[in-house]
């Protein structure tokens, strides 16, 4: 039974990633598609980029620690970085997969042991943690091999701890995920709390990434001092010493430290799994206040429905609205630090016309991260029948999805464009840049809905699959990047210095306007028919 559960979990994850339909005629059709290839190429690109960054950092640490005889500190830093990446990458996934999965009660009603249900979900989380760990482990191993080289015991210890370190990370992630689940159970605005908590995690992660070079230089310069402080943490010293070629006894201690917490966590959770997932912890009390009922038009009600779905799904808000956060941060930075921004522009030496093109590209990159429409159809899921039974047309439903994206995106973009006026001094260039950005935002909003109608992906188990693993989101981002790449390459490689930037931006505005009209027409005709056929 355990093998069957693990196989089902793996199939569900792969189906979510590849956007496969679970039922209907499309499921019976076995069409060859480039989707798995594109997805694999994108994942490979991300792994290579992050792996290269980690390799550069570990190369500096290896060059500094190896001559000082601090090999154990090098591997201790690797263990800390790998654990941090695994913990951040899996805590929210553990919360949703272990304690808030919608099929927990259905599986418990079957003759399946609770421990098998729990272990099958933990195996999937371990697979994710293992991928996160390899992004750090492979660069760390390469950097140390190039600088020093592994001993036989060190190589064996490194491989064994690669296998067991995710166990320790998952044990800690399960503990924090359970605490988060208990904490959010009685909160009235659960989605808002989850989004704020996620943004706080993301902010800490971004600050660390921006300062990682500074941290690495400080580590390299103060290795002896840091080693003296971390040596008091016995588990880190055991792991680092074992991977640096210390003693077999230290390897045994390190393996116990990484495996025993996982065994204890699994034992405790399996014993209490039924009580954890079936106990109704209560909800925030909402005092009813008698108010007059308000009438609204069909279009207004549909728009309100879209906003309510957004507010009820923190994954939707966090992943599709991240560009809005960056836009606000950029606008505030340009207003508060306008002197520094102008000084930076002067140091780079870009003319005013080129600044207009660069500004359009930067804003376009942020727009490509704001994809509210890309998973909006997929999120209907198994409740699609509700909207189909209402006395509204498919065109009205699709217009509501488009309006929600524009209502959220355009006001924030206007603030950013107003802040950019402090840097782009030429008024005509700024006006043309603003027009291009607005049309690009409208086109990308349409493009997200087009791709989601072409790749609906309704057969998801939880909202995370519909938002994070949707092919419509992936294709929308890739097509948006292709438009920005074409815009940038044509200017910087061919047309810079030959035509004014105002004319170039106006040409792109005309192209984007045409694409917006064509995509909007497709949505209201063929797209509406596709929506009817779902």
Secondary structure as GFF3:
##gff-version 3
##sequence-region A 1 534
A	DSSP	alpha_helix	2	18	.	.	.	ID=ss1
A	DSSP	alpha_helix	25	28	.	.	.	ID=ss2
A	DSSP	alpha_helix	35	65	.	.	.	ID=ss3
A	DSSP	alpha_helix	71	94	.	.	.	ID=ss4
A	DSSP	pi_helix	95	99	.	.	.	ID=ss5
A	DSSP	alpha_helix	104	108	.	.	.	ID=ss6
A	DSSP	alpha_helix	114	147	.	.	.	ID=ss7
A	DSSP	alpha_helix	152	185	.	.	.	ID=ss8
A	DSSP	alpha_helix	190	210	.	.	.	ID=ss9
A	DSSP	alpha_helix	212	221	.	.	.	ID=ss10
A	DSSP	alpha_helix	223	230	.	.	.	ID=ss11
A	DSSP	alpha_helix	234	243	.	.	.	ID=ss12
A	DSSP	alpha_helix	248	278	.	.	.	ID=ss13
A	DSSP	alpha_helix	298	312	.	.	.	ID=ss14
A	DSSP	alpha_helix	314	320	.	.	.	ID=ss15
A	DSSP	alpha_helix	322	336	.	.	.	ID=ss16
A	DSSP	alpha_helix	338	348	.	.	.	ID=ss17
A	DSSP	alpha_helix	352	367	.	.	.	ID=ss18
A	DSSP	three_ten_helix	378	383	.	.	.	ID=ss19
A	DSSP	alpha_helix	384	388	.	.	.	ID=ss20
A	DSSP	alpha_helix	394	420	.	.	.	ID=ss21
A	DSSP	alpha_helix	427	454	.	.	.	ID=ss22
A	DSSP	alpha_helix	463	468	.	.	.	ID=ss23
A	DSSP	alpha_helix	471	489	.	.	.	ID=ss24
A	DSSP	pi_helix	490	495	.	.	.	ID=ss25
A	DSSP	alpha_helix	501	522	.	.	.	ID=ss26
A	DSSP	pi_helix	523	527	.	.	.	ID=ss27
A	DSSP	alpha_helix	528	533	.	.	.	ID=ss28
###
